[in-house]
Amino acid sequence: MRERGEQILAIYHSHPNSAEPVPSETDVRLAFYPSAVYLIVGFTAEGVGVLRAFHISERERRWTAAEFSIVE
């Protein structure tokens, strides 16, 4: 990626047992790309997907919500 001048824009994973997903301590500890947006997908009890976005700083050990929009 570096040789091609590419960068990571977003990283995603799921928290399948959470209707309101937020970064876990492990997510923060392993957030090695502070410029990336971290997308976490959770699911309600009815199985509906919930998408949340965050800026995570492993160095500062904190996270903040990030705004996003889904465009068709």
PDB file of N, CA, C and O in Angstrom:
ATOM      1  N   MET A   1       0.817  -1.192   0.000  1.00  0.00           N
ATOM      2  CA  MET A   1       0.000   0.000   0.000  1.00  0.00           C
ATOM      3  C   MET A   1       0.860   1.255   0.000  1.00  0.00           C
ATOM      4  O   MET A   1       0.605   2.191  -0.758  1.00  0.00           O
ATOM      5  N   ARG A   2       1.881   1.272   0.853  1.00  0.00           N
ATOM      6  CA  ARG A   2       2.739   2.467   0.921  1.00  0.00           C
ATOM      7  C   ARG A   2       3.432   2.724  -0.409  1.00  0.00           C
ATOM      8  O   ARG A   2       3.537   3.869  -0.851  1.00  0.00           O
ATOM      9  N   GLU A   3       3.908   1.649  -1.050  1.00  0.00           N
ATOM     10  CA  GLU A   3       4.589   1.799  -2.334  1.00  0.00           C
ATOM     11  C   GLU A   3       3.664   2.387  -3.389  1.00  0.00           C
ATOM     12  O   GLU A   3       4.129   3.088  -4.289  1.00  0.00           O
ATOM     13  N   ARG A   4       2.368   2.118  -3.298  1.00  0.00           N
ATOM     14  CA  ARG A   4       1.394   2.626  -4.259  1.00  0.00           C
ATOM     15  C   ARG A   4       0.788   3.953  -3.823  1.00  0.00           C
ATOM     16  O   ARG A   4      -0.065   4.503  -4.520  1.00  0.00           O
ATOM     17  N   GLY A   5       1.220   4.473  -2.674  1.00  0.00           N
ATOM     18  CA  GLY A   5       0.695   5.744  -2.189  1.00  0.00           C
ATOM     19  C   GLY A   5      -0.720   5.648  -1.645  1.00  0.00           C
ATOM     20  O   GLY A   5      -1.434   6.649  -1.589  1.00  0.00           O
ATOM     21  N   GLU A   6      -1.131   4.447  -1.244  1.00  0.00           N
ATOM     22  CA  GLU A   6      -2.481   4.251  -0.724  1.00  0.00           C
ATOM     23  C   GLU A   6      -2.490   4.396   0.794  1.00  0.00           C
ATOM     24  O   GLU A   6      -1.459   4.262   1.454  1.00  0.00           O
ATOM     25  N   GLN A   7      -3.670   4.669   1.328  1.00  0.00           N
ATOM     26  CA  GLN A   7      -3.807   4.758   2.775  1.00  0.00           C
ATOM     27  C   GLN A   7      -5.095   4.072   3.203  1.00  0.00           C
ATOM     28  O   GLN A   7      -6.028   3.931   2.412  1.00  0.00           O
ATOM     29  N   ILE A   8      -5.137   3.655   4.437  1.00  0.00           N
ATOM     30  CA  ILE A   8      -6.340   3.030   4.981  1.00  0.00           C
ATOM     31  C   ILE A   8      -7.327   4.126   5.345  1.00  0.00           C
ATOM     32  O   ILE A   8      -7.004   5.025   6.122  1.00  0.00           O
ATOM     33  N   LEU A   9      -8.517   4.054   4.792  1.00  0.00           N
ATOM     34  CA  LEU A   9      -9.550   5.034   5.098  1.00  0.00           C
ATOM     35  C   LEU A   9     -10.427   4.578   6.253  1.00  0.00           C
ATOM     36  O   LEU A   9     -10.806   5.375   7.111  1.00  0.00           O
ATOM     37  N   ALA A  10     -10.746   3.283   6.267  1.00  0.00           N
ATOM     38  CA  ALA A  10     -11.642   2.763   7.294  1.00  0.00           C
ATOM     39  C   ALA A  10     -11.307   1.310   7.600  1.00  0.00           C
ATOM     40  O   ALA A  10     -10.780   0.580   6.760  1.00  0.00           O
ATOM     41  N   ILE A  11     -11.625   0.919   8.806  1.00  0.00           N
ATOM     42  CA  ILE A  11     -11.466  -0.453   9.279  1.00  0.00           C
ATOM     43  C   ILE A  11     -12.801  -0.831   9.898  1.00  0.00           C
ATOM     44  O   ILE A  11     -13.391  -0.039  10.632  1.00  0.00           O
ATOM     45  N   TYR A  12     -13.282  -2.033   9.611  1.00  0.00           N
ATOM     46  CA  TYR A  12     -14.569  -2.406  10.186  1.00  0.00           C
ATOM     47  C   TYR A  12     -14.512  -3.775  10.852  1.00  0.00           C
ATOM     48  O   TYR A  12     -13.692  -4.625  10.507  1.00  0.00           O
ATOM     49  N   HIS A  13     -15.389  -3.957  11.797  1.00  0.00           N
ATOM     50  CA  HIS A  13     -15.606  -5.258  12.426  1.00  0.00           C
ATOM     51  C   HIS A  13     -16.967  -5.220  13.114  1.00  0.00           C
ATOM     52  O   HIS A  13     -17.658  -4.202  13.072  1.00  0.00           O
ATOM     53  N   SER A  14     -17.349  -6.320  13.744  1.00  0.00           N
ATOM     54  CA  SER A  14     -18.676  -6.365  14.356  1.00  0.00           C
ATOM     55  C   SER A  14     -18.610  -6.649  15.848  1.00  0.00           C
ATOM     56  O   SER A  14     -17.669  -7.263  16.352  1.00  0.00           O
ATOM     57  N   HIS A  15     -19.626  -6.188  16.521  1.00  0.00           N
ATOM     58  CA  HIS A  15     -19.923  -6.530  17.910  1.00  0.00           C
ATOM     59  C   HIS A  15     -21.335  -7.120  17.854  1.00  0.00           C
ATOM     60  O   HIS A  15     -22.307  -6.420  18.136  1.00  0.00           O
ATOM     61  N   PRO A  16     -21.455  -8.393  17.496  1.00  0.00           N
ATOM     62  CA  PRO A  16     -22.762  -8.969  17.184  1.00  0.00           C
ATOM     63  C   PRO A  16     -23.767  -8.984  18.335  1.00  0.00           C
ATOM     64  O   PRO A  16     -24.967  -9.122  18.094  1.00  0.00           O
ATOM     65  N   ASN A  17     -23.311  -8.848  19.564  1.00  0.00           N
ATOM     66  CA  ASN A  17     -24.223  -8.873  20.706  1.00  0.00           C
ATOM     67  C   ASN A  17     -24.521  -7.481  21.254  1.00  0.00           C
ATOM     68  O   ASN A  17     -24.911  -7.345  22.414  1.00  0.00           O
ATOM     69  N   SER A  18     -24.343  -6.454  20.440  1.00  0.00           N
ATOM     70  CA  SER A  18     -24.544  -5.088  20.909  1.00  0.00           C
ATOM     71  C   SER A  18     -25.412  -4.303  19.942  1.00  0.00           C
ATOM     72  O   SER A  18     -25.079  -4.176  18.764  1.00  0.00           O
ATOM     73  N   ALA A  19     -26.527  -3.776  20.439  1.00  0.00           N
ATOM     74  CA  ALA A  19     -27.388  -2.933  19.610  1.00  0.00           C
ATOM     75  C   ALA A  19     -26.850  -1.510  19.519  1.00  0.00           C
ATOM     76  O   ALA A  19     -27.250  -0.753  18.635  1.00  0.00           O
ATOM     77  N   GLU A  20     -25.947  -1.139  20.424  1.00  0.00           N
ATOM     78  CA  GLU A  20     -25.307   0.180  20.422  1.00  0.00           C
ATOM     79  C   GLU A  20     -23.791  -0.023  20.504  1.00  0.00           C
ATOM     80  O   GLU A  20     -23.193   0.210  21.554  1.00  0.00           O
ATOM     81  N   PRO A  21     -23.168  -0.456  19.404  1.00  0.00           N
ATOM     82  CA  PRO A  21     -21.743  -0.781  19.451  1.00  0.00           C
ATOM     83  C   PRO A  21     -20.863   0.446  19.707  1.00  0.00           C
ATOM     84  O   PRO A  21     -21.051   1.504  19.106  1.00  0.00           O
ATOM     85  N   VAL A  22     -19.914   0.278  20.601  1.00  0.00           N
ATOM     86  CA  VAL A  22     -18.878   1.277  20.871  1.00  0.00           C
ATOM     87  C   VAL A  22     -17.549   0.535  20.973  1.00  0.00           C
ATOM     88  O   VAL A  22     -17.542  -0.671  21.218  1.00  0.00           O
ATOM     89  N   PRO A  23     -16.436   1.220  20.793  1.00  0.00           N
ATOM     90  CA  PRO A  23     -15.140   0.556  20.871  1.00  0.00           C
ATOM     91  C   PRO A  23     -14.900  -0.063  22.252  1.00  0.00           C
ATOM     92  O   PRO A  23     -15.160   0.555  23.284  1.00  0.00           O
ATOM     93  N   SER A  24     -14.406  -1.279  22.238  1.00  0.00           N
ATOM     94  CA  SER A  24     -14.036  -1.966  23.469  1.00  0.00           C
ATOM     95  C   SER A  24     -12.622  -1.560  23.867  1.00  0.00           C
ATOM     96  O   SER A  24     -11.928  -0.886  23.105  1.00  0.00           O
ATOM     97  N   GLU A  25     -12.200  -1.965  25.048  1.00  0.00           N
ATOM     98  CA  GLU A  25     -10.816  -1.702  25.470  1.00  0.00           C
ATOM     99  C   GLU A  25      -9.834  -2.327  24.483  1.00  0.00           C
ATOM    100  O   GLU A  25      -8.801  -1.732  24.173  1.00  0.00           O
ATOM    101  N   THR A  26     -10.148  -3.511  23.994  1.00  0.00           N
ATOM    102  CA  THR A  26      -9.289  -4.169  23.012  1.00  0.00           C
ATOM    103  C   THR A  26      -9.247  -3.382  21.707  1.00  0.00           C
ATOM    104  O   THR A  26      -8.185  -3.236  21.102  1.00  0.00           O
ATOM    105  N   ASP A  27     -10.400  -2.876  21.273  1.00  0.00           N
ATOM    106  CA  ASP A  27     -10.433  -2.056  20.057  1.00  0.00           C
ATOM    107  C   ASP A  27      -9.502  -0.856  20.190  1.00  0.00           C
ATOM    108  O   ASP A  27      -8.755  -0.542  19.264  1.00  0.00           O
ATOM    109  N   VAL A  28      -9.546  -0.193  21.331  1.00  0.00           N
ATOM    110  CA  VAL A  28      -8.703   0.989  21.564  1.00  0.00           C
ATOM    111  C   VAL A  28      -7.234   0.584  21.613  1.00  0.00           C
ATOM    112  O   VAL A  28      -6.386   1.253  21.023  1.00  0.00           O
ATOM    113  N   ARG A  29      -6.935  -0.489  22.302  1.00  0.00           N
ATOM    114  CA  ARG A  29      -5.545  -0.953  22.442  1.00  0.00           C
ATOM    115  C   ARG A  29      -4.934  -1.324  21.090  1.00  0.00           C
ATOM    116  O   ARG A  29      -3.728  -1.181  20.894  1.00  0.00           O
ATOM    117  N   LEU A  30      -5.766  -1.801  20.158  1.00  0.00           N
ATOM    118  CA  LEU A  30      -5.264  -2.253  18.854  1.00  0.00           C
ATOM    119  C   LEU A  30      -5.529  -1.269  17.720  1.00  0.00           C
ATOM    120  O   LEU A  30      -5.407  -1.632  16.551  1.00  0.00           O
ATOM    121  N   ALA A  31      -5.883  -0.051  18.041  1.00  0.00           N
ATOM    122  CA  ALA A  31      -6.184   0.960  17.019  1.00  0.00           C
ATOM    123  C   ALA A  31      -4.892   1.627  16.562  1.00  0.00           C
ATOM    124  O   ALA A  31      -4.541   2.708  17.035  1.00  0.00           O
ATOM    125  N   PHE A  32      -4.201   0.989  15.660  1.00  0.00           N
ATOM    126  CA  PHE A  32      -2.882   1.457  15.227  1.00  0.00           C
ATOM    127  C   PHE A  32      -2.925   2.451  14.069  1.00  0.00           C
ATOM    128  O   PHE A  32      -1.873   2.903  13.615  1.00  0.00           O
ATOM    129  N   TYR A  33      -4.117   2.802  13.581  1.00  0.00           N
ATOM    130  CA  TYR A  33      -4.240   3.714  12.448  1.00  0.00           C
ATOM    131  C   TYR A  33      -5.117   4.898  12.856  1.00  0.00           C
ATOM    132  O   TYR A  33      -6.312   4.903  12.563  1.00  0.00           O
ATOM    133  N   PRO A  34      -4.548   5.895  13.524  1.00  0.00           N
ATOM    134  CA  PRO A  34      -5.353   7.008  14.046  1.00  0.00           C
ATOM    135  C   PRO A  34      -6.052   7.838  12.973  1.00  0.00           C
ATOM    136  O   PRO A  34      -7.028   8.523  13.278  1.00  0.00           O
ATOM    137  N   SER A  35      -5.588   7.798  11.740  1.00  0.00           N
ATOM    138  CA  SER A  35      -6.251   8.574  10.692  1.00  0.00           C
ATOM    139  C   SER A  35      -7.434   7.820  10.078  1.00  0.00           C
ATOM    140  O   SER A  35      -8.219   8.408   9.334  1.00  0.00           O
ATOM    141  N   ALA A  36      -7.568   6.542  10.377  1.00  0.00           N
ATOM    142  CA  ALA A  36      -8.674   5.749   9.831  1.00  0.00           C
ATOM    143  C   ALA A  36      -9.941   5.961  10.644  1.00  0.00           C
ATOM    144  O   ALA A  36      -9.894   6.304  11.825  1.00  0.00           O
ATOM    145  N   VAL A  37     -11.064   5.751   9.992  1.00  0.00           N
ATOM    146  CA  VAL A  37     -12.352   5.712  10.683  1.00  0.00           C
ATOM    147  C   VAL A  37     -12.618   4.244  10.994  1.00  0.00           C
ATOM    148  O   VAL A  37     -12.470   3.377  10.133  1.00  0.00           O
ATOM    149  N   TYR A  38     -13.009   3.981  12.226  1.00  0.00           N
ATOM    150  CA  TYR A  38     -13.314   2.616  12.646  1.00  0.00           C
ATOM    151  C   TYR A  38     -14.826   2.438  12.638  1.00  0.00           C
ATOM    152  O   TYR A  38     -15.549   3.121  13.365  1.00  0.00           O
ATOM    153  N   LEU A  39     -15.292   1.515  11.809  1.00  0.00           N
ATOM    154  CA  LEU A  39     -16.715   1.221  11.696  1.00  0.00           C
ATOM    155  C   LEU A  39     -17.005  -0.053  12.484  1.00  0.00           C
ATOM    156  O   LEU A  39     -16.327  -1.067  12.319  1.00  0.00           O
ATOM    157  N   ILE A  40     -18.017   0.013  13.339  1.00  0.00           N
ATOM    158  CA  ILE A  40     -18.404  -1.158  14.119  1.00  0.00           C
ATOM    159  C   ILE A  40     -19.878  -1.432  13.859  1.00  0.00           C
ATOM    160  O   ILE A  40     -20.723  -0.547  13.988  1.00  0.00           O
ATOM    161  N   VAL A  41     -20.166  -2.668  13.491  1.00  0.00           N
ATOM    162  CA  VAL A  41     -21.532  -3.092  13.231  1.00  0.00           C
ATOM    163  C   VAL A  41     -22.026  -3.896  14.426  1.00  0.00           C
ATOM    164  O   VAL A  41     -21.369  -4.838  14.869  1.00  0.00           O
ATOM    165  N   GLY A  42     -23.188  -3.516  14.941  1.00  0.00           N
ATOM    166  CA  GLY A  42     -23.851  -4.272  15.997  1.00  0.00           C
ATOM    167  C   GLY A  42     -25.200  -4.744  15.484  1.00  0.00           C
ATOM    168  O   GLY A  42     -25.582  -4.433  14.355  1.00  0.00           O
ATOM    169  N   PHE A  43     -25.916  -5.485  16.298  1.00  0.00           N
ATOM    170  CA  PHE A  43     -27.214  -6.005  15.884  1.00  0.00           C
ATOM    171  C   PHE A  43     -28.206  -5.909  17.028  1.00  0.00           C
ATOM    172  O   PHE A  43     -27.878  -6.192  18.180  1.00  0.00           O
ATOM    173  N   THR A  44     -29.421  -5.505  16.695  1.00  0.00           N
ATOM    174  CA  THR A  44     -30.481  -5.462  17.688  1.00  0.00           C
ATOM    175  C   THR A  44     -30.950  -6.892  17.965  1.00  0.00           C
ATOM    176  O   THR A  44     -30.532  -7.829  17.285  1.00  0.00           O
ATOM    177  N   ALA A  45     -31.813  -7.055  18.962  1.00  0.00           N
ATOM    178  CA  ALA A  45     -32.365  -8.368  19.288  1.00  0.00           C
ATOM    179  C   ALA A  45     -33.163  -8.930  18.111  1.00  0.00           C
ATOM    180  O   ALA A  45     -33.310 -10.145  17.978  1.00  0.00           O
ATOM    181  N   GLU A  46     -33.675  -8.041  17.261  1.00  0.00           N
ATOM    182  CA  GLU A  46     -34.442  -8.473  16.090  1.00  0.00           C
ATOM    183  C   GLU A  46     -33.547  -8.785  14.893  1.00  0.00           C
ATOM    184  O   GLU A  46     -34.041  -9.186  13.840  1.00  0.00           O
ATOM    185  N   GLY A  47     -32.248  -8.606  15.044  1.00  0.00           N
ATOM    186  CA  GLY A  47     -31.312  -8.901  13.965  1.00  0.00           C
ATOM    187  C   GLY A  47     -31.078  -7.767  12.999  1.00  0.00           C
ATOM    188  O   GLY A  47     -30.504  -7.977  11.930  1.00  0.00           O
ATOM    189  N   VAL A  48     -31.509  -6.565  13.347  1.00  0.00           N
ATOM    190  CA  VAL A  48     -31.288  -5.400  12.487  1.00  0.00           C
ATOM    191  C   VAL A  48     -29.884  -4.855  12.723  1.00  0.00           C
ATOM    192  O   VAL A  48     -29.477  -4.654  13.867  1.00  0.00           O
ATOM    193  N   GLY A  49     -29.154  -4.621  11.660  1.00  0.00           N
ATOM    194  CA  GLY A  49     -27.800  -4.098  11.770  1.00  0.00           C
ATOM    195  C   GLY A  49     -27.775  -2.641  12.189  1.00  0.00           C
ATOM    196  O   GLY A  49     -28.606  -1.841  11.760  1.00  0.00           O
ATOM    197  N   VAL A  50     -26.802  -2.306  13.037  1.00  0.00           N
ATOM    198  CA  VAL A  50     -26.598  -0.937  13.518  1.00  0.00           C
ATOM    199  C   VAL A  50     -25.141  -0.586  13.235  1.00  0.00           C
ATOM    200  O   VAL A  50     -24.235  -1.272  13.708  1.00  0.00           O
ATOM    201  N   LEU A  51     -24.912   0.471  12.470  1.00  0.00           N
ATOM    202  CA  LEU A  51     -23.553   0.872  12.109  1.00  0.00           C
ATOM    203  C   LEU A  51     -23.177   2.139  12.857  1.00  0.00           C
ATOM    204  O   LEU A  51     -23.935   3.109  12.870  1.00  0.00           O
ATOM    205  N   ARG A  52     -22.002   2.130  13.483  1.00  0.00           N
ATOM    206  CA  ARG A  52     -21.464   3.301  14.168  1.00  0.00           C
ATOM    207  C   ARG A  52     -20.026   3.523  13.683  1.00  0.00           C
ATOM    208  O   ARG A  52     -19.332   2.578  13.308  1.00  0.00           O
ATOM    209  N   ALA A  53     -19.598   4.782  13.697  1.00  0.00           N
ATOM    210  CA  ALA A  53     -18.255   5.143  13.237  1.00  0.00           C
ATOM    211  C   ALA A  53     -17.523   5.899  14.335  1.00  0.00           C
ATOM    212  O   ALA A  53     -18.127   6.662  15.089  1.00  0.00           O
ATOM    213  N   PHE A  54     -16.198   5.675  14.417  1.00  0.00           N
ATOM    214  CA  PHE A  54     -15.397   6.268  15.489  1.00  0.00           C
ATOM    215  C   PHE A  54     -14.011   6.654  14.997  1.00  0.00           C
ATOM    216  O   PHE A  54     -13.468   6.056  14.067  1.00  0.00           O
ATOM    217  N   HIS A  55     -13.462   7.656  15.637  1.00  0.00           N
ATOM    218  CA  HIS A  55     -12.035   7.950  15.553  1.00  0.00           C
ATOM    219  C   HIS A  55     -11.465   7.392  16.853  1.00  0.00           C
ATOM    220  O   HIS A  55     -11.938   7.719  17.941  1.00  0.00           O
ATOM    221  N   ILE A  56     -10.443   6.546  16.727  1.00  0.00           N
ATOM    222  CA  ILE A  56      -9.860   5.919  17.920  1.00  0.00           C
ATOM    223  C   ILE A  56      -8.381   6.251  17.977  1.00  0.00           C
ATOM    224  O   ILE A  56      -7.664   6.126  16.984  1.00  0.00           O
ATOM    225  N   SER A  57      -7.933   6.676  19.146  1.00  0.00           N
ATOM    226  CA  SER A  57      -6.511   6.952  19.363  1.00  0.00           C
ATOM    227  C   SER A  57      -5.952   5.950  20.367  1.00  0.00           C
ATOM    228  O   SER A  57      -6.240   6.010  21.562  1.00  0.00           O
ATOM    229  N   GLU A  58      -5.155   5.039  19.854  1.00  0.00           N
ATOM    230  CA  GLU A  58      -4.486   4.054  20.723  1.00  0.00           C
ATOM    231  C   GLU A  58      -3.504   4.767  21.646  1.00  0.00           C
ATOM    232  O   GLU A  58      -3.389   4.418  22.821  1.00  0.00           O
ATOM    233  N   ARG A  59      -2.812   5.741  21.131  1.00  0.00           N
ATOM    234  CA  ARG A  59      -1.820   6.472  21.916  1.00  0.00           C
ATOM    235  C   ARG A  59      -2.461   7.232  23.072  1.00  0.00           C
ATOM    236  O   ARG A  59      -1.933   7.236  24.184  1.00  0.00           O
ATOM    237  N   GLU A  60      -3.597   7.873  22.812  1.00  0.00           N
ATOM    238  CA  GLU A  60      -4.285   8.657  23.841  1.00  0.00           C
ATOM    239  C   GLU A  60      -5.304   7.830  24.635  1.00  0.00           C
ATOM    240  O   GLU A  60      -5.889   8.307  25.607  1.00  0.00           O
ATOM    241  N   ARG A  61      -5.500   6.580  24.197  1.00  0.00           N
ATOM    242  CA  ARG A  61      -6.440   5.657  24.857  1.00  0.00           C
ATOM    243  C   ARG A  61      -7.853   6.237  24.962  1.00  0.00           C
ATOM    244  O   ARG A  61      -8.473   6.220  26.025  1.00  0.00           O
ATOM    245  N   ARG A  62      -8.342   6.749  23.830  1.00  0.00           N
ATOM    246  CA  ARG A  62      -9.692   7.309  23.832  1.00  0.00           C
ATOM    247  C   ARG A  62     -10.301   7.163  22.444  1.00  0.00           C
ATOM    248  O   ARG A  62      -9.612   6.866  21.468  1.00  0.00           O
ATOM    249  N   TRP A  63     -11.612   7.381  22.384  1.00  0.00           N
ATOM    250  CA  TRP A  63     -12.323   7.361  21.116  1.00  0.00           C
ATOM    251  C   TRP A  63     -13.407   8.424  21.127  1.00  0.00           C
ATOM    252  O   TRP A  63     -13.893   8.839  22.179  1.00  0.00           O
ATOM    253  N   THR A  64     -13.771   8.851  19.927  1.00  0.00           N
ATOM    254  CA  THR A  64     -14.866   9.801  19.755  1.00  0.00           C
ATOM    255  C   THR A  64     -15.720   9.322  18.585  1.00  0.00           C
ATOM    256  O   THR A  64     -15.224   8.693  17.650  1.00  0.00           O
ATOM    257  N   ALA A  65     -17.005   9.630  18.655  1.00  0.00           N
ATOM    258  CA  ALA A  65     -17.893   9.264  17.553  1.00  0.00           C
ATOM    259  C   ALA A  65     -17.523  10.074  16.315  1.00  0.00           C
ATOM    260  O   ALA A  65     -17.092  11.222  16.416  1.00  0.00           O
ATOM    261  N   ALA A  66     -17.692   9.470  15.163  1.00  0.00           N
ATOM    262  CA  ALA A  66     -17.430  10.143  13.885  1.00  0.00           C
ATOM    263  C   ALA A  66     -18.729  10.211  13.091  1.00  0.00           C
ATOM    264  O   ALA A  66     -19.525   9.272  13.096  1.00  0.00           O
ATOM    265  N   GLU A  67     -18.926  11.315  12.422  1.00  0.00           N
ATOM    266  CA  GLU A  67     -20.106  11.457  11.574  1.00  0.00           C
ATOM    267  C   GLU A  67     -19.867  10.709  10.256  1.00  0.00           C
ATOM    268  O   GLU A  67     -18.747  10.649   9.749  1.00  0.00           O
ATOM    269  N   PHE A  68     -20.940  10.151   9.724  1.00  0.00           N
ATOM    270  CA  PHE A  68     -20.850   9.479   8.440  1.00  0.00           C
ATOM    271  C   PHE A  68     -22.224   9.502   7.786  1.00  0.00           C
ATOM    272  O   PHE A  68     -23.239   9.732   8.443  1.00  0.00           O
ATOM    273  N   SER A  69     -22.236   9.261   6.496  1.00  0.00           N
ATOM    274  CA  SER A  69     -23.499   9.111   5.790  1.00  0.00           C
ATOM    275  C   SER A  69     -23.339   7.974   4.786  1.00  0.00           C
ATOM    276  O   SER A  69     -22.258   7.733   4.249  1.00  0.00           O
ATOM    277  N   ILE A  70     -24.433   7.298   4.555  1.00  0.00           N
ATOM    278  CA  ILE A  70     -24.444   6.202   3.586  1.00  0.00           C
ATOM    279  C   ILE A  70     -25.056   6.751   2.306  1.00  0.00           C
ATOM    280  O   ILE A  70     -26.180   7.253   2.305  1.00  0.00           O
ATOM    281  N   VAL A  71     -24.304   6.647   1.221  1.00  0.00           N
ATOM    282  CA  VAL A  71     -24.731   7.201  -0.048  1.00  0.00           C
ATOM    283  C   VAL A  71     -24.936   6.045  -1.029  1.00  0.00           C
ATOM    284  O   VAL A  71     -24.076   5.175  -1.168  1.00  0.00           O
ATOM    285  N   GLU A  72     -26.059   6.051  -1.690  1.00  0.00           N
ATOM    286  CA  GLU A  72     -26.331   4.985  -2.677  1.00  0.00           C
ATOM    287  C   GLU A  72     -25.650   5.260  -3.967  1.00  0.00           C
ATOM    288  O   GLU A  72     -25.766   4.474  -4.907  1.00  0.00           O
TER     289      GLU A  72
END
